Amino acid sequence: MKLGVIGAGNMASAFIGGIVKKNIMSGDEIICSSPVEVERVKAAATYGVTVTENNKEVVRTSEIVLLAVKPQVIPIVMDEIKDEIDDKRLFISIVAGKSIAWFEEAAGKSFKLIRTMPNTPALVGEGMTGSRHLSFFLLSERPQWFQRP
């Protein structure tokens, strides 16, 4: 898979929907995880993505991993996936209130991470997203939807 999404709530669905609708990638190139069965069923039916309950599977099978869960859930997710984090994958966070330093501490290491803050109009495909990454991150490694026009 090109893109893995951990989380299948409103913001995750907005990102997946925009990516599929704008033909950046197709649903069959995306895997999405959620512990909530109804969210998994909806994501699969709406966007044609592969779904799973297993966050480790999402990381293992993806080039890019979007962390799209609530702030109170991310400590559990990071504890679950920290052993799967490596230099081969790019991580993007839309988790509010968690710094790059927090993620690195939770993972026990530095890794390729873009921290973003989307605004709510993203839910209807009209939003903006601010982003931040560390200096060791190569700009050429940014996904195409982060490139400047």
N, C-alpha and C positions, 0 to 999 in steps of 0.2 A: 504494500500500500504506500501511496505517497503521503497521505495525511491521516493521522490518527487524532481523534478528538476524545478527550476524557471529559465526560459530561454530555448531557443531551437535553439540557433545559433551554430556556428562551434564547439566551445569548449564543450558546453553542449552535442551536438550530438556525439562528440568524446568520452566523458565519458560514455554516454548511450550505444553507440555502443560497446565500450570495455567491459562494464559490461555484456551486453547481449551476445556478441560473446564469452567471456570467461566463460559463464554459471555461473556467480556469482549470477545473478538473471535473471528471465525471463521478457520479456516486460510487461506481465500482472501484474507484481509486481511494476511497475513504473508508476508514473503520472508526466506529464510534462506540464508546462504552458508557453504560449507566447501570446502577443497581436497580433502577425502576423499570419494570418490564413494559409498562405502557409507553414510556419514553423511547425505549428501544424499538418497539413495534412501530411507533409513529415515525421515527427517523428512517427506518428501513422502507416503510411504505411511501413516505413523502419524497425522500431523496435518493432512494436506491442504494444506500450505504450498507456495508456489512456491520452488524452489531454484535456486541458481546457484553457480558458482565465483567470480564477480566481486563483490568487496567494494564497488567503486565503484557498481555497479548497485544494491546494497542501499541505500547512502546516497542516491543520486539519486532513488530511487523511494519513500522512506519518510519519514514525518513524525517518527517516533521510531526511533532506532537503538540496539539493545542490543549492547554490546561484550562478547562472552562467549567469549574465547579465553584460553589460558594466558599467564601473565606473560611468558614468553620469546618469545611470538609477537606480542604487542601492538606492539612497535616496528616490525615489518614492516608490520602492518596500518595503523598510524597514518601511516607514510610513504606507503603506497598511497592512503589516503583523505583526507589532509590538504587537498588542493585542493578536495574536495567539501564540506568542512565550512563551514556558513554559519549565519546567524541564524534560518533557517526551520525548522531541525531541532533536536530535543532528543536528546541522547545520554545513555545510561545505561550505566555500566560496572559489571561484576561482576568485573573483573580484580583479583586480589589484589596488594597491594603497590605499586600505582601511584596516586600522589596526583593531585589536580586540577591542581596545579602541573606535575607531570610531563606530563599530557595536554596542557595548554596549551603547554608548551614543545615537545612533539612536533608539535603542530599549527601552531605558530608564531603562535598567536592565542588569545584567550579565546573560549569558545563555551559554549552551554547544555549543561551536563553535570551529571548526578547520579551521584555515586560511591556505590556500594552494596557491602555485604558480606553476602551471604546465608550462612546456615549449611547444613550438609549435610542436615538433615531436609527442606529444600526439595525434595530429590530425590524425596520421597514425598508432597509437598504439605502438609507439616506444619511448615515452617520459618518463620523470621523473617528479616527483612532490615533492617539499619541503613542509613541513607542520609545523604548530605551534599551540599550544593550551595553555590554562591557567592551572595553577596548580590544580584547583578544579576539573578538568576534569579527570575522571578515565580512565586509559589506557585500561582497559577491555571493555570500551564502544566504542572503535574505531571500525569502520566497518572492515570487514575481508580484504578488499582490501588495508587497511592501515597497516595491520599487517606485521611484518618483516618475510621474508621467513625462 
